[in-house]
Amino acid sequence: MEDKTYLSIAYLGMIFGLAIWTWTVVSRSRNMERRIIAMEQSLDIKPDDADSVAVTNDHNEA
């Protein structure tokens, strides 16, 4: 095969690999977010108390 064919296959493989990696990261992020929400609900944590850093930053900006 010619060099351009190898290069095209390599680029397609790289794009495919990045797509799989991105899907995996997004999937794990969504799963972790669901687990955090479930844990907060089971511990009866109020949304305002759940993220003290965000609340602190909101008060500092005002």
C-alpha distances in whole Angstrom, upper triangle without the diagonal:
4,7,8,6,7,10,11,11,13,15,16,17,19,21,21,23,25,26,27,29,31,32,33,35,37,37,39,41,42,43,45,47,48,49,51,53,54,55,57,59,60,62,63,62,62,59,61,62,58,57,59,57,56,60,61,58,60,63,62,61,64
4,5,5,7,9,10,11,13,15,16,17,19,20,21,23,25,26,27,29,31,32,33,35,37,38,39,41,43,44,45,47,49,50,51,53,54,56,57,59,60,62,63,62,62,59,61,61,58,56,59,56,55,59,60,57,59,62,61,60,63
4,5,5,6,9,10,11,12,14,15,16,18,20,21,23,24,26,27,28,30,32,33,35,36,37,39,41,42,43,45,47,48,49,51,53,54,55,57,58,60,61,59,60,57,58,59,55,54,56,53,53,56,57,54,56,59,58,57,60
4,5,5,6,9,10,10,12,14,15,16,18,20,21,22,24,25,27,28,30,31,33,34,36,37,39,40,42,43,45,46,48,49,51,52,54,55,57,58,60,58,58,55,56,57,54,52,54,52,51,55,55,53,54,57,56,54,58
4,5,5,6,9,10,11,12,14,15,16,18,20,21,23,24,26,27,29,30,32,33,35,36,38,39,41,42,44,45,47,48,50,51,53,54,55,57,58,57,57,54,56,57,53,52,54,52,51,55,56,53,54,58,57,55,58
4,5,5,6,9,10,10,12,14,15,16,18,20,21,22,24,26,27,28,30,31,33,34,36,37,39,41,42,43,45,47,48,49,51,53,54,55,57,55,56,53,55,55,51,50,52,50,49,53,54,51,53,56,55,54,57
4,5,5,6,9,10,10,12,14,15,16,18,20,21,22,24,26,27,28,30,32,33,35,36,37,39,41,42,43,45,47,48,49,51,52,54,55,53,54,51,52,53,49,47,50,47,47,50,51,49,50,53,52,51,54
4,5,5,6,9,10,11,12,14,15,16,18,20,21,23,24,26,27,28,30,32,33,35,36,37,39,41,42,44,45,47,48,50,51,53,54,52,52,49,51,52,48,47,49,47,46,50,51,48,49,53,52,50,53
4,5,5,6,9,10,10,12,14,15,16,18,20,21,22,24,26,27,29,30,32,33,35,36,38,39,41,42,43,45,47,48,49,51,52,51,52,49,51,51,47,46,49,46,46,49,50,48,49,53,52,51,54
4,5,5,6,9,10,10,12,14,15,16,18,20,21,22,24,26,27,28,30,31,33,35,36,37,39,41,42,43,45,47,48,49,51,49,50,47,49,49,45,44,46,44,43,47,48,46,47,51,50,48,51
4,5,5,6,8,10,11,12,14,15,16,18,20,21,22,24,26,27,29,30,31,33,35,36,37,39,41,42,43,45,47,48,49,47,48,45,46,47,43,42,44,42,41,45,46,43,44,48,47,46,49
4,5,5,6,8,10,10,12,14,15,16,18,20,21,22,24,26,27,29,30,32,33,35,36,38,39,41,42,44,45,47,48,46,47,44,46,46,43,41,44,42,41,45,46,43,45,48,48,46,49
4,5,5,6,9,10,11,12,14,15,16,18,20,21,23,24,26,27,29,30,32,33,35,36,38,39,41,42,43,45,47,45,46,43,45,45,42,40,43,41,40,44,45,43,44,48,47,46,49
4,5,5,6,9,10,10,12,14,15,16,18,20,21,22,24,26,27,28,30,32,33,35,36,37,39,41,42,43,45,43,44,41,42,43,39,38,40,38,37,41,42,40,41,45,44,43,46
4,5,5,6,9,10,10,12,14,15,16,18,20,21,22,24,26,27,29,30,31,33,35,36,37,39,41,42,43,42,42,39,41,41,38,36,39,37,36,40,41,38,40,43,43,41,44
4,5,5,6,9,10,11,12,14,15,16,18,20,21,23,24,26,27,29,30,32,33,35,36,38,39,41,42,41,41,38,41,41,37,36,39,37,36,40,41,39,40,44,44,42,45
4,5,5,6,9,10,11,12,14,15,17,18,20,21,23,24,26,27,29,30,32,33,35,36,38,39,41,39,40,37,39,39,36,35,37,35,35,38,40,38,39,43,42,41,44
4,5,5,6,8,10,10,12,14,15,16,18,20,21,22,24,26,27,29,30,31,33,35,36,37,39,37,38,35,36,37,33,32,35,32,32,35,37,34,36,39,39,38,41
4,5,5,6,9,10,11,12,14,15,17,18,20,21,23,24,26,27,29,30,32,33,35,36,37,36,36,33,36,36,33,31,34,33,32,35,37,35,36,39,39,38,41
4,5,5,6,9,10,10,12,14,15,16,18,20,21,23,24,26,27,29,30,32,33,35,36,35,36,33,35,36,32,31,34,33,32,35,37,35,36,40,40,39,42
4,5,5,6,9,10,11,12,14,15,16,18,20,21,22,24,26,27,29,30,32,33,35,33,34,31,33,33,30,29,31,30,29,33,34,32,34,37,37,36,39
4,5,5,6,8,10,11,12,14,15,16,18,20,21,23,24,26,27,29,30,32,33,31,32,29,31,31,28,26,29,28,27,30,32,30,31,35,35,33,36
4,6,5,6,9,10,11,12,14,15,17,18,20,21,23,24,26,27,29,30,32,30,31,28,31,31,27,27,30,29,28,31,33,31,32,36,36,35,37
4,6,5,6,9,10,11,12,14,15,16,18,20,21,22,24,26,27,29,30,29,30,28,30,30,26,26,29,28,27,30,32,31,32,35,36,35,38
4,5,5,6,9,10,10,12,14,15,16,18,20,21,22,24,26,27,28,27,28,25,27,27,23,22,26,24,24,27,29,27,29,32,32,32,34
4,6,5,6,9,10,11,12,14,15,17,18,20,21,23,24,26,27,25,26,23,25,26,22,21,25,24,22,26,28,26,27,31,31,30,33
4,5,5,6,9,10,11,12,14,16,17,18,20,21,23,25,26,25,26,23,26,26,23,22,26,25,24,27,29,28,29,33,33,33,35
4,5,5,6,9,10,10,12,14,15,16,18,20,21,22,24,23,24,22,25,24,21,20,24,23,23,26,28,27,28,31,32,32,34
4,5,5,6,9,10,11,12,14,15,16,18,20,21,22,21,22,19,21,21,18,17,21,20,19,22,24,23,24,28,28,28,30
4,5,5,6,9,10,11,12,14,15,17,18,20,21,20,21,18,21,21,18,18,21,21,20,23,25,24,25,28,29,29,31
4,5,5,6,9,10,11,12,14,15,17,19,20,19,21,19,22,22,18,18,22,22,22,24,27,26,27,30,31,31,33
4,5,5,6,9,10,10,12,14,15,17,18,17,19,17,19,19,15,15,19,19,19,21,24,23,24,27,29,29,31
4,5,5,6,9,10,11,12,14,15,16,15,16,14,16,16,13,13,17,17,16,19,21,21,22,25,26,26,28
4,5,5,6,9,10,11,12,14,15,15,16,14,18,18,14,15,19,20,19,21,24,24,24,27,29,29,30
4,5,5,6,9,10,10,12,14,14,16,15,18,17,14,15,19,20,20,21,24,25,25,28,29,30,32
4,5,5,6,9,10,11,12,11,13,12,14,13,10,11,15,16,16,18,20,21,22,24,26,26,28
4,5,5,6,9,10,10,10,11,10,13,13,10,12,15,17,16,17,20,21,21,24,26,26,27
4,5,5,6,9,10,10,12,12,16,15,12,15,18,20,20,21,23,25,25,27,29,30,31
4,5,5,6,9,9,12,12,15,13,11,13,16,18,19,20,22,24,24,26,28,29,30
4,6,5,6,5,8,8,11,10,7,11,13,16,16,16,19,21,21,23,25,26,27
4,5,5,6,8,9,13,12,10,14,16,19,19,19,22,23,23,25,27,28,29
4,6,8,11,13,16,14,12,16,18,21,21,21,24,26,26,27,30,31,32
4,5,9,11,14,12,10,14,16,19,20,19,22,24,24,25,28,29,30
4,6,9,12,10,10,14,15,19,19,18,21,23,23,23,26,28,28
4,6,8,6,6,10,12,15,15,14,17,19,19,20,23,24,25
4,5,5,6,9,11,14,14,12,15,17,17,17,21,22,22
4,5,5,7,9,12,11,10,13,15,14,16,19,19,20
4,6,6,7,10,9,7,10,12,11,12,15,16,16
4,6,6,9,10,8,11,13,13,14,16,18,19
4,6,9,9,9,12,14,14,15,18,19,20
4,5,6,6,9,10,11,13,15,16,17
4,6,5,6,9,10,11,12,14,16
4,5,5,6,9,10,11,12,15
4,5,5,6,9,10,11,13
4,5,5,6,9,10,11
4,5,5,6,9,10
4,5,5,6,9
4,5,5,7
4,6,5
4,6
4
